[in-house]
Amino acid sequence: MLPALLSQRNEQNKQDADLLKRIQRRDQQALALLYDRYSPVLYPLALRIVVSTEEAENLVQEVFLHVWEKSNGYPADRGSVYSWIVALCRNRAIDRLRSKEFKKKSREVETKEAQIVADLSMDTNTRAILVMKGYAESVRAALKNLSKLEVKILEMSYYEGHSQSEIARILRMPLGTVKTKMRKGIQKLRAVTRREDEAA
């Protein structure tokens, strides 16, 4: 990663940590700033998973409500504030997708909303897989090294919350093949972050 990009990422992480400290002191302006910074990232992620504009909007609101109410529970030793927020959004979206109530409601989703997701470019979909790690600039190049099948398997795991066994059944391939493809894809992506951490 270029020094300027690394410096920018580190500065952003520091700003996020400062905002979270202010939120812990019940500073509503800090929450608004964090919302303005990351809602444009969380909304497409939620939409990609739940395929409903209304549900995606609700999920984003829920995430920031959680940040407001549970900011003291932020696990600082597990990564950046950004990583925490994106993980919250993804996990809540997966939970929503699996709920019986949502499954019933999702049958009524308009075709237009489904098309929004279908029209998302592969670059947008795959970039979101690792953008939470803070390596968006260099990850684009790493993703080009993945096969279409590796990307598909990672998407099914990350966005749709499928287990490896479920992915094998859906794609009609041996479980061992799914495990191998997923492991290789992750290794390729981790190689980028490892090189960047060493460069830092």
PyMOL CGO cylinders between C-alpha atoms (Angstrom):
from pymol import cmd
from pymol.cgo import CYLINDER

trace = [
    CYLINDER, 0.00, 0.00, 0.00, 1.26, 3.48, -0.80, 0.3, 1, 1, 1, 1, 1, 1,
    CYLINDER, 1.26, 3.48, -0.80, 2.41, 5.42, 2.28, 0.3, 1, 1, 1, 1, 1, 1,
    CYLINDER, 2.41, 5.42, 2.28, -0.22, 8.10, 1.65, 0.3, 1, 1, 1, 1, 1, 1,
    CYLINDER, -0.22, 8.10, 1.65, -3.03, 5.53, 1.63, 0.3, 1, 1, 1, 1, 1, 1,
    CYLINDER, -3.03, 5.53, 1.63, -1.73, 3.83, 4.76, 0.3, 1, 1, 1, 1, 1, 1,
    CYLINDER, -1.73, 3.83, 4.76, -1.47, 7.19, 6.50, 0.3, 1, 1, 1, 1, 1, 1,
    CYLINDER, -1.47, 7.19, 6.50, -5.01, 8.05, 5.41, 0.3, 1, 1, 1, 1, 1, 1,
    CYLINDER, -5.01, 8.05, 5.41, -6.36, 4.76, 6.74, 0.3, 1, 1, 1, 1, 1, 1,
    CYLINDER, -6.36, 4.76, 6.74, -4.60, 5.21, 10.08, 0.3, 1, 1, 1, 1, 1, 1,
    CYLINDER, -4.60, 5.21, 10.08, -5.89, 8.76, 10.41, 0.3, 1, 1, 1, 1, 1, 1,
    CYLINDER, -5.89, 8.76, 10.41, -9.43, 7.60, 9.65, 0.3, 1, 1, 1, 1, 1, 1,
    CYLINDER, -9.43, 7.60, 9.65, -9.18, 4.87, 12.30, 0.3, 1, 1, 1, 1, 1, 1,
    CYLINDER, -9.18, 4.87, 12.30, -8.00, 7.46, 14.82, 0.3, 1, 1, 1, 1, 1, 1,
    CYLINDER, -8.00, 7.46, 14.82, -10.87, 9.81, 13.95, 0.3, 1, 1, 1, 1, 1, 1,
    CYLINDER, -10.87, 9.81, 13.95, -13.37, 6.94, 14.30, 0.3, 1, 1, 1, 1, 1, 1,
    CYLINDER, -13.37, 6.94, 14.30, -11.98, 6.02, 17.72, 0.3, 1, 1, 1, 1, 1, 1,
    CYLINDER, -11.98, 6.02, 17.72, -12.29, 9.66, 18.82, 0.3, 1, 1, 1, 1, 1, 1,
    CYLINDER, -12.29, 9.66, 18.82, -15.88, 9.79, 17.58, 0.3, 1, 1, 1, 1, 1, 1,
    CYLINDER, -15.88, 9.79, 17.58, -16.72, 6.63, 19.50, 0.3, 1, 1, 1, 1, 1, 1,
    CYLINDER, -16.72, 6.63, 19.50, -15.28, 8.07, 22.69, 0.3, 1, 1, 1, 1, 1, 1,
    CYLINDER, -15.28, 8.07, 22.69, -17.50, 11.12, 22.21, 0.3, 1, 1, 1, 1, 1, 1,
    CYLINDER, -17.50, 11.12, 22.21, -20.50, 8.84, 21.61, 0.3, 1, 1, 1, 1, 1, 1,
    CYLINDER, -20.50, 8.84, 21.61, -19.72, 7.07, 24.87, 0.3, 1, 1, 1, 1, 1, 1,
    CYLINDER, -19.72, 7.07, 24.87, -20.08, 10.50, 26.50, 0.3, 1, 1, 1, 1, 1, 1,
    CYLINDER, -20.08, 10.50, 26.50, -23.52, 10.81, 24.79, 0.3, 1, 1, 1, 1, 1, 1,
    CYLINDER, -23.52, 10.81, 24.79, -22.40, 13.27, 22.11, 0.3, 1, 1, 1, 1, 1, 1,
    CYLINDER, -22.40, 13.27, 22.11, -25.15, 13.15, 19.47, 0.3, 1, 1, 1, 1, 1, 1,
    CYLINDER, -25.15, 13.15, 19.47, -23.12, 15.19, 17.00, 0.3, 1, 1, 1, 1, 1, 1,
    CYLINDER, -23.12, 15.19, 17.00, -20.41, 12.51, 17.05, 0.3, 1, 1, 1, 1, 1, 1,
    CYLINDER, -20.41, 12.51, 17.05, -23.02, 9.87, 16.22, 0.3, 1, 1, 1, 1, 1, 1,
    CYLINDER, -23.02, 9.87, 16.22, -24.27, 12.01, 13.34, 0.3, 1, 1, 1, 1, 1, 1,
    CYLINDER, -24.27, 12.01, 13.34, -20.73, 12.34, 11.99, 0.3, 1, 1, 1, 1, 1, 1,
    CYLINDER, -20.73, 12.34, 11.99, -20.16, 8.59, 12.19, 0.3, 1, 1, 1, 1, 1, 1,
    CYLINDER, -20.16, 8.59, 12.19, -23.50, 8.01, 10.48, 0.3, 1, 1, 1, 1, 1, 1,
    CYLINDER, -23.50, 8.01, 10.48, -22.65, 10.40, 7.65, 0.3, 1, 1, 1, 1, 1, 1,
    CYLINDER, -22.65, 10.40, 7.65, -19.31, 8.69, 7.19, 0.3, 1, 1, 1, 1, 1, 1,
    CYLINDER, -19.31, 8.69, 7.19, -20.46, 5.08, 7.10, 0.3, 1, 1, 1, 1, 1, 1,
    CYLINDER, -20.46, 5.08, 7.10, -24.14, 4.86, 6.22, 0.3, 1, 1, 1, 1, 1, 1,
    CYLINDER, -24.14, 4.86, 6.22, -23.22, 5.08, 2.49, 0.3, 1, 1, 1, 1, 1, 1,
    CYLINDER, -23.22, 5.08, 2.49, -21.14, 1.93, 3.02, 0.3, 1, 1, 1, 1, 1, 1,
    CYLINDER, -21.14, 1.93, 3.02, -23.57, 0.01, 5.22, 0.3, 1, 1, 1, 1, 1, 1,
    CYLINDER, -23.57, 0.01, 5.22, -26.68, 0.60, 3.13, 0.3, 1, 1, 1, 1, 1, 1,
    CYLINDER, -26.68, 0.60, 3.13, -25.41, -1.14, -0.05, 0.3, 1, 1, 1, 1, 1, 1,
    CYLINDER, -25.41, -1.14, -0.05, -24.07, -3.99, 2.09, 0.3, 1, 1, 1, 1, 1, 1,
    CYLINDER, -24.07, -3.99, 2.09, -27.43, -4.47, 3.82, 0.3, 1, 1, 1, 1, 1, 1,
    CYLINDER, -27.43, -4.47, 3.82, -29.29, -4.14, 0.52, 0.3, 1, 1, 1, 1, 1, 1,
    CYLINDER, -29.29, -4.14, 0.52, -27.06, -6.76, -1.07, 0.3, 1, 1, 1, 1, 1, 1,
    CYLINDER, -27.06, -6.76, -1.07, -28.03, -9.23, 1.65, 0.3, 1, 1, 1, 1, 1, 1,
    CYLINDER, -28.03, -9.23, 1.65, -31.72, -8.55, 2.36, 0.3, 1, 1, 1, 1, 1, 1,
    CYLINDER, -31.72, -8.55, 2.36, -32.72, -7.38, -1.15, 0.3, 1, 1, 1, 1, 1, 1,
    CYLINDER, -32.72, -7.38, -1.15, -35.18, -4.83, 0.21, 0.3, 1, 1, 1, 1, 1, 1,
    CYLINDER, -35.18, -4.83, 0.21, -34.67, -1.09, 0.34, 0.3, 1, 1, 1, 1, 1, 1,
    CYLINDER, -34.67, -1.09, 0.34, -36.96, -0.74, 3.36, 0.3, 1, 1, 1, 1, 1, 1,
    CYLINDER, -36.96, -0.74, 3.36, -35.24, -3.52, 5.29, 0.3, 1, 1, 1, 1, 1, 1,
    CYLINDER, -35.24, -3.52, 5.29, -31.79, -2.18, 4.37, 0.3, 1, 1, 1, 1, 1, 1,
    CYLINDER, -31.79, -2.18, 4.37, -32.71, 1.28, 5.64, 0.3, 1, 1, 1, 1, 1, 1,
    CYLINDER, -32.71, 1.28, 5.64, -34.08, -0.21, 8.87, 0.3, 1, 1, 1, 1, 1, 1,
    CYLINDER, -34.08, -0.21, 8.87, -30.92, -2.26, 9.37, 0.3, 1, 1, 1, 1, 1, 1,
    CYLINDER, -30.92, -2.26, 9.37, -28.67, 0.77, 9.01, 0.3, 1, 1, 1, 1, 1, 1,
    CYLINDER, -28.67, 0.77, 9.01, -30.77, 2.64, 11.59, 0.3, 1, 1, 1, 1, 1, 1,
    CYLINDER, -30.77, 2.64, 11.59, -30.58, -0.36, 13.92, 0.3, 1, 1, 1, 1, 1, 1,
    CYLINDER, -30.58, -0.36, 13.92, -26.80, -0.53, 13.61, 0.3, 1, 1, 1, 1, 1, 1,
    CYLINDER, -26.80, -0.53, 13.61, -26.34, 3.09, 14.63, 0.3, 1, 1, 1, 1, 1, 1,
    CYLINDER, -26.34, 3.09, 14.63, -28.87, 2.74, 17.42, 0.3, 1, 1, 1, 1, 1, 1,
    CYLINDER, -28.87, 2.74, 17.42, -26.78, -0.18, 18.67, 0.3, 1, 1, 1, 1, 1, 1,
    CYLINDER, -26.78, -0.18, 18.67, -23.63, 1.97, 18.40, 0.3, 1, 1, 1, 1, 1, 1,
    CYLINDER, -23.63, 1.97, 18.40, -25.35, 4.67, 20.46, 0.3, 1, 1, 1, 1, 1, 1,
    CYLINDER, -25.35, 4.67, 20.46, -26.64, 2.29, 23.12, 0.3, 1, 1, 1, 1, 1, 1,
    CYLINDER, -26.64, 2.29, 23.12, -23.73, -0.18, 23.26, 0.3, 1, 1, 1, 1, 1, 1,
    CYLINDER, -23.73, -0.18, 23.26, -20.69, 1.92, 22.41, 0.3, 1, 1, 1, 1, 1, 1,
    CYLINDER, -20.69, 1.92, 22.41, -19.04, 0.88, 25.67, 0.3, 1, 1, 1, 1, 1, 1,
    CYLINDER, -19.04, 0.88, 25.67, -19.10, -2.69, 24.42, 0.3, 1, 1, 1, 1, 1, 1,
    CYLINDER, -19.10, -2.69, 24.42, -16.87, -1.95, 21.44, 0.3, 1, 1, 1, 1, 1, 1,
    CYLINDER, -16.87, -1.95, 21.44, -14.09, -4.59, 21.40, 0.3, 1, 1, 1, 1, 1, 1,
    CYLINDER, -14.09, -4.59, 21.40, -11.10, -2.34, 20.68, 0.3, 1, 1, 1, 1, 1, 1,
    CYLINDER, -11.10, -2.34, 20.68, -8.73, -5.31, 20.63, 0.3, 1, 1, 1, 1, 1, 1,
    CYLINDER, -8.73, -5.31, 20.63, -10.57, -6.86, 17.67, 0.3, 1, 1, 1, 1, 1, 1,
    CYLINDER, -10.57, -6.86, 17.67, -9.99, -4.18, 15.09, 0.3, 1, 1, 1, 1, 1, 1,
    CYLINDER, -9.99, -4.18, 15.09, -11.12, -0.76, 13.99, 0.3, 1, 1, 1, 1, 1, 1,
    CYLINDER, -11.12, -0.76, 13.99, -14.42, 0.94, 14.72, 0.3, 1, 1, 1, 1, 1, 1,
    CYLINDER, -14.42, 0.94, 14.72, -15.17, 0.56, 11.02, 0.3, 1, 1, 1, 1, 1, 1,
    CYLINDER, -15.17, 0.56, 11.02, -14.65, -3.22, 11.18, 0.3, 1, 1, 1, 1, 1, 1,
    CYLINDER, -14.65, -3.22, 11.18, -16.96, -3.42, 14.18, 0.3, 1, 1, 1, 1, 1, 1,
    CYLINDER, -16.96, -3.42, 14.18, -19.74, -1.41, 12.51, 0.3, 1, 1, 1, 1, 1, 1,
    CYLINDER, -19.74, -1.41, 12.51, -19.58, -3.35, 9.25, 0.3, 1, 1, 1, 1, 1, 1,
    CYLINDER, -19.58, -3.35, 9.25, -19.61, -6.66, 11.13, 0.3, 1, 1, 1, 1, 1, 1,
    CYLINDER, -19.61, -6.66, 11.13, -22.66, -5.49, 13.09, 0.3, 1, 1, 1, 1, 1, 1,
    CYLINDER, -22.66, -5.49, 13.09, -24.46, -4.63, 9.86, 0.3, 1, 1, 1, 1, 1, 1,
    CYLINDER, -24.46, -4.63, 9.86, -23.60, -7.91, 8.15, 0.3, 1, 1, 1, 1, 1, 1,
    CYLINDER, -23.60, -7.91, 8.15, -24.56, -10.05, 11.14, 0.3, 1, 1, 1, 1, 1, 1,
    CYLINDER, -24.56, -10.05, 11.14, -27.87, -8.29, 11.64, 0.3, 1, 1, 1, 1, 1, 1,
    CYLINDER, -27.87, -8.29, 11.64, -28.65, -8.57, 7.93, 0.3, 1, 1, 1, 1, 1, 1,
    CYLINDER, -28.65, -8.57, 7.93, -27.90, -12.31, 7.95, 0.3, 1, 1, 1, 1, 1, 1,
    CYLINDER, -27.90, -12.31, 7.95, -30.07, -12.75, 11.06, 0.3, 1, 1, 1, 1, 1, 1,
    CYLINDER, -30.07, -12.75, 11.06, -32.88, -10.85, 9.37, 0.3, 1, 1, 1, 1, 1, 1,
    CYLINDER, -32.88, -10.85, 9.37, -32.53, -12.95, 6.24, 0.3, 1, 1, 1, 1, 1, 1,
    CYLINDER, -32.53, -12.95, 6.24, -32.87, -16.15, 8.25, 0.3, 1, 1, 1, 1, 1, 1,
    CYLINDER, -32.87, -16.15, 8.25, -35.87, -15.06, 10.32, 0.3, 1, 1, 1, 1, 1, 1,
    CYLINDER, -35.87, -15.06, 10.32, -39.22, -16.65, 9.48, 0.3, 1, 1, 1, 1, 1, 1,
    CYLINDER, -39.22, -16.65, 9.48, -40.99, -13.31, 9.49, 0.3, 1, 1, 1, 1, 1, 1,
    CYLINDER, -40.99, -13.31, 9.49, -38.56, -11.87, 6.97, 0.3, 1, 1, 1, 1, 1, 1,
    CYLINDER, -38.56, -11.87, 6.97, -38.76, -14.93, 4.72, 0.3, 1, 1, 1, 1, 1, 1,
    CYLINDER, -38.76, -14.93, 4.72, -42.51, -14.49, 4.56, 0.3, 1, 1, 1, 1, 1, 1,
    CYLINDER, -42.51, -14.49, 4.56, -42.22, -10.77, 3.90, 0.3, 1, 1, 1, 1, 1, 1,
    CYLINDER, -42.22, -10.77, 3.90, -39.46, -11.20, 1.34, 0.3, 1, 1, 1, 1, 1, 1,
    CYLINDER, -39.46, -11.20, 1.34, -41.80, -13.13, -0.94, 0.3, 1, 1, 1, 1, 1, 1,
    CYLINDER, -41.80, -13.13, -0.94, -43.63, -9.85, -1.42, 0.3, 1, 1, 1, 1, 1, 1,
    CYLINDER, -43.63, -9.85, -1.42, -40.55, -7.85, -2.42, 0.3, 1, 1, 1, 1, 1, 1,
    CYLINDER, -40.55, -7.85, -2.42, -41.05, -6.08, -5.72, 0.3, 1, 1, 1, 1, 1, 1,
    CYLINDER, -41.05, -6.08, -5.72, -39.10, -7.18, -8.77, 0.3, 1, 1, 1, 1, 1, 1,
    CYLINDER, -39.10, -7.18, -8.77, -37.64, -3.70, -9.03, 0.3, 1, 1, 1, 1, 1, 1,
    CYLINDER, -37.64, -3.70, -9.03, -35.88, -4.05, -5.70, 0.3, 1, 1, 1, 1, 1, 1,
    CYLINDER, -35.88, -4.05, -5.70, -34.47, -7.41, -6.68, 0.3, 1, 1, 1, 1, 1, 1,
    CYLINDER, -34.47, -7.41, -6.68, -33.18, -5.84, -9.89, 0.3, 1, 1, 1, 1, 1, 1,
    CYLINDER, -33.18, -5.84, -9.89, -31.29, -3.21, -7.90, 0.3, 1, 1, 1, 1, 1, 1,
    CYLINDER, -31.29, -3.21, -7.90, -29.18, -5.94, -6.42, 0.3, 1, 1, 1, 1, 1, 1,
    CYLINDER, -29.18, -5.94, -6.42, -28.85, -7.84, -9.68, 0.3, 1, 1, 1, 1, 1, 1,
    CYLINDER, -28.85, -7.84, -9.68, -27.53, -4.69, -11.33, 0.3, 1, 1, 1, 1, 1, 1,
    CYLINDER, -27.53, -4.69, -11.33, -24.77, -4.18, -8.77, 0.3, 1, 1, 1, 1, 1, 1,
    CYLINDER, -24.77, -4.18, -8.77, -21.43, -4.69, -10.45, 0.3, 1, 1, 1, 1, 1, 1,
    CYLINDER, -21.43, -4.69, -10.45, -19.17, -7.56, -9.43, 0.3, 1, 1, 1, 1, 1, 1,
    CYLINDER, -19.17, -7.56, -9.43, -16.59, -4.99, -8.37, 0.3, 1, 1, 1, 1, 1, 1,
    CYLINDER, -16.59, -4.99, -8.37, -19.03, -3.43, -5.90, 0.3, 1, 1, 1, 1, 1, 1,
    CYLINDER, -19.03, -3.43, -5.90, -20.07, -6.81, -4.52, 0.3, 1, 1, 1, 1, 1, 1,
    CYLINDER, -20.07, -6.81, -4.52, -16.61, -8.22, -4.05, 0.3, 1, 1, 1, 1, 1, 1,
    CYLINDER, -16.61, -8.22, -4.05, -15.05, -4.98, -2.81, 0.3, 1, 1, 1, 1, 1, 1,
    CYLINDER, -15.05, -4.98, -2.81, -17.46, -4.97, 0.12, 0.3, 1, 1, 1, 1, 1, 1,
    CYLINDER, -17.46, -4.97, 0.12, -16.16, -8.37, 1.25, 0.3, 1, 1, 1, 1, 1, 1,
    CYLINDER, -16.16, -8.37, 1.25, -12.87, -6.84, 2.36, 0.3, 1, 1, 1, 1, 1, 1,
    CYLINDER, -12.87, -6.84, 2.36, -13.54, -3.14, 2.59, 0.3, 1, 1, 1, 1, 1, 1,
    CYLINDER, -13.54, -3.14, 2.59, -14.22, -3.65, 6.30, 0.3, 1, 1, 1, 1, 1, 1,
    CYLINDER, -14.22, -3.65, 6.30, -10.57, -4.58, 6.69, 0.3, 1, 1, 1, 1, 1, 1,
    CYLINDER, -10.57, -4.58, 6.69, -9.61, -1.12, 5.53, 0.3, 1, 1, 1, 1, 1, 1,
    CYLINDER, -9.61, -1.12, 5.53, -7.71, -2.23, 2.44, 0.3, 1, 1, 1, 1, 1, 1,
    CYLINDER, -7.71, -2.23, 2.44, -10.10, -1.13, -0.29, 0.3, 1, 1, 1, 1, 1, 1,
    CYLINDER, -10.10, -1.13, -0.29, -7.49, 0.42, -2.57, 0.3, 1, 1, 1, 1, 1, 1,
    CYLINDER, -7.49, 0.42, -2.57, -5.19, -2.59, -2.84, 0.3, 1, 1, 1, 1, 1, 1,
    CYLINDER, -5.19, -2.59, -2.84, -7.88, -5.24, -2.50, 0.3, 1, 1, 1, 1, 1, 1,
    CYLINDER, -7.88, -5.24, -2.50, -9.18, -4.39, -5.96, 0.3, 1, 1, 1, 1, 1, 1,
    CYLINDER, -9.18, -4.39, -5.96, -5.97, -5.76, -7.42, 0.3, 1, 1, 1, 1, 1, 1,
    CYLINDER, -5.97, -5.76, -7.42, -6.09, -8.86, -5.19, 0.3, 1, 1, 1, 1, 1, 1,
    CYLINDER, -6.09, -8.86, -5.19, -9.65, -9.66, -6.22, 0.3, 1, 1, 1, 1, 1, 1,
    CYLINDER, -9.65, -9.66, -6.22, -8.52, -9.88, -9.83, 0.3, 1, 1, 1, 1, 1, 1,
    CYLINDER, -8.52, -9.88, -9.83, -6.40, -12.87, -8.81, 0.3, 1, 1, 1, 1, 1, 1,
    CYLINDER, -6.40, -12.87, -8.81, -9.46, -14.79, -7.61, 0.3, 1, 1, 1, 1, 1, 1,
    CYLINDER, -9.46, -14.79, -7.61, -11.40, -17.07, -9.93, 0.3, 1, 1, 1, 1, 1, 1,
    CYLINDER, -11.40, -17.07, -9.93, -15.09, -16.39, -10.50, 0.3, 1, 1, 1, 1, 1, 1,
    CYLINDER, -15.09, -16.39, -10.50, -15.88, -19.50, -8.48, 0.3, 1, 1, 1, 1, 1, 1,
    CYLINDER, -15.88, -19.50, -8.48, -13.76, -18.34, -5.54, 0.3, 1, 1, 1, 1, 1, 1,
    CYLINDER, -13.76, -18.34, -5.54, -15.53, -14.97, -5.57, 0.3, 1, 1, 1, 1, 1, 1,
    CYLINDER, -15.53, -14.97, -5.57, -18.94, -16.67, -5.81, 0.3, 1, 1, 1, 1, 1, 1,
    CYLINDER, -18.94, -16.67, -5.81, -18.21, -18.93, -2.84, 0.3, 1, 1, 1, 1, 1, 1,
    CYLINDER, -18.21, -18.93, -2.84, -16.94, -16.03, -0.72, 0.3, 1, 1, 1, 1, 1, 1,
    CYLINDER, -16.94, -16.03, -0.72, -20.03, -14.00, -1.60, 0.3, 1, 1, 1, 1, 1, 1,
    CYLINDER, -20.03, -14.00, -1.60, -22.35, -16.87, -0.67, 0.3, 1, 1, 1, 1, 1, 1,
    CYLINDER, -22.35, -16.87, -0.67, -20.57, -17.24, 2.66, 0.3, 1, 1, 1, 1, 1, 1,
    CYLINDER, -20.57, -17.24, 2.66, -20.16, -13.54, 3.46, 0.3, 1, 1, 1, 1, 1, 1,
    CYLINDER, -20.16, -13.54, 3.46, -23.35, -11.98, 2.09, 0.3, 1, 1, 1, 1, 1, 1,
    CYLINDER, -23.35, -11.98, 2.09, -25.78, -14.86, 2.33, 0.3, 1, 1, 1, 1, 1, 1,
    CYLINDER, -25.78, -14.86, 2.33, -24.47, -16.54, 5.47, 0.3, 1, 1, 1, 1, 1, 1,
    CYLINDER, -24.47, -16.54, 5.47, -24.35, -20.03, 3.94, 0.3, 1, 1, 1, 1, 1, 1,
    CYLINDER, -24.35, -20.03, 3.94, -22.23, -22.74, 5.54, 0.3, 1, 1, 1, 1, 1, 1,
    CYLINDER, -22.23, -22.74, 5.54, -19.72, -24.61, 3.42, 0.3, 1, 1, 1, 1, 1, 1,
    CYLINDER, -19.72, -24.61, 3.42, -22.06, -27.61, 3.32, 0.3, 1, 1, 1, 1, 1, 1,
    CYLINDER, -22.06, -27.61, 3.32, -24.93, -25.44, 2.09, 0.3, 1, 1, 1, 1, 1, 1,
    CYLINDER, -24.93, -25.44, 2.09, -22.74, -23.87, -0.58, 0.3, 1, 1, 1, 1, 1, 1,
    CYLINDER, -22.74, -23.87, -0.58, -21.68, -27.34, -1.77, 0.3, 1, 1, 1, 1, 1, 1,
    CYLINDER, -21.68, -27.34, -1.77, -25.32, -28.41, -2.02, 0.3, 1, 1, 1, 1, 1, 1,
    CYLINDER, -25.32, -28.41, -2.02, -26.44, -25.24, -3.82, 0.3, 1, 1, 1, 1, 1, 1,
    CYLINDER, -26.44, -25.24, -3.82, -23.56, -25.28, -6.30, 0.3, 1, 1, 1, 1, 1, 1,
    CYLINDER, -23.56, -25.28, -6.30, -23.74, -29.08, -6.65, 0.3, 1, 1, 1, 1, 1, 1,
    CYLINDER, -23.74, -29.08, -6.65, -20.09, -29.70, -6.01, 0.3, 1, 1, 1, 1, 1, 1,
    CYLINDER, -20.09, -29.70, -6.01, -18.10, -31.73, -3.50, 0.3, 1, 1, 1, 1, 1, 1,
    CYLINDER, -18.10, -31.73, -3.50, -17.71, -30.19, -0.05, 0.3, 1, 1, 1, 1, 1, 1,
    CYLINDER, -17.71, -30.19, -0.05, -13.95, -30.65, -0.33, 0.3, 1, 1, 1, 1, 1, 1,
    CYLINDER, -13.95, -30.65, -0.33, -13.89, -28.50, -3.46, 0.3, 1, 1, 1, 1, 1, 1,
    CYLINDER, -13.89, -28.50, -3.46, -15.83, -25.72, -1.72, 0.3, 1, 1, 1, 1, 1, 1,
    CYLINDER, -15.83, -25.72, -1.72, -13.46, -25.80, 1.25, 0.3, 1, 1, 1, 1, 1, 1,
    CYLINDER, -13.46, -25.80, 1.25, -10.42, -25.70, -1.03, 0.3, 1, 1, 1, 1, 1, 1,
    CYLINDER, -10.42, -25.70, -1.03, -11.76, -22.82, -3.14, 0.3, 1, 1, 1, 1, 1, 1,
    CYLINDER, -11.76, -22.82, -3.14, -12.72, -20.82, -0.06, 0.3, 1, 1, 1, 1, 1, 1,
    CYLINDER, -12.72, -20.82, -0.06, -9.36, -21.42, 1.59, 0.3, 1, 1, 1, 1, 1, 1,
    CYLINDER, -9.36, -21.42, 1.59, -7.45, -20.42, -1.54, 0.3, 1, 1, 1, 1, 1, 1,
    CYLINDER, -7.45, -20.42, -1.54, -9.54, -17.29, -2.03, 0.3, 1, 1, 1, 1, 1, 1,
    CYLINDER, -9.54, -17.29, -2.03, -9.02, -16.19, 1.56, 0.3, 1, 1, 1, 1, 1, 1,
    CYLINDER, -9.02, -16.19, 1.56, -5.30, -16.95, 1.37, 0.3, 1, 1, 1, 1, 1, 1,
    CYLINDER, -5.30, -16.95, 1.37, -4.95, -14.75, -1.72, 0.3, 1, 1, 1, 1, 1, 1,
    CYLINDER, -4.95, -14.75, -1.72, -6.74, -11.88, 0.00, 0.3, 1, 1, 1, 1, 1, 1,
    CYLINDER, -6.74, -11.88, 0.00, -4.84, -12.31, 3.26, 0.3, 1, 1, 1, 1, 1, 1,
    CYLINDER, -4.84, -12.31, 3.26, -1.56, -12.21, 1.36, 0.3, 1, 1, 1, 1, 1, 1,
    CYLINDER, -1.56, -12.21, 1.36, -2.32, -8.61, 0.42, 0.3, 1, 1, 1, 1, 1, 1,
    CYLINDER, -2.32, -8.61, 0.42, -3.09, -7.52, 3.98, 0.3, 1, 1, 1, 1, 1, 1,
    CYLINDER, -3.09, -7.52, 3.98, -0.02, -9.34, 5.28, 0.3, 1, 1, 1, 1, 1, 1,
    CYLINDER, -0.02, -9.34, 5.28, 2.25, -7.56, 2.82, 0.3, 1, 1, 1, 1, 1, 1,
    CYLINDER, 2.25, -7.56, 2.82, 0.69, -4.22, 3.74, 0.3, 1, 1, 1, 1, 1, 1,
    CYLINDER, 0.69, -4.22, 3.74, 1.08, -4.84, 7.48, 0.3, 1, 1, 1, 1, 1, 1,
    CYLINDER, 1.08, -4.84, 7.48, 4.74, -5.72, 6.95, 0.3, 1, 1, 1, 1, 1, 1,
    CYLINDER, 4.74, -5.72, 6.95, 5.19, -2.56, 4.89, 0.3, 1, 1, 1, 1, 1, 1,
    CYLINDER, 5.19, -2.56, 4.89, 3.62, -0.51, 7.68, 0.3, 1, 1, 1, 1, 1, 1,
]
cmd.load_cgo(trace, "trace")
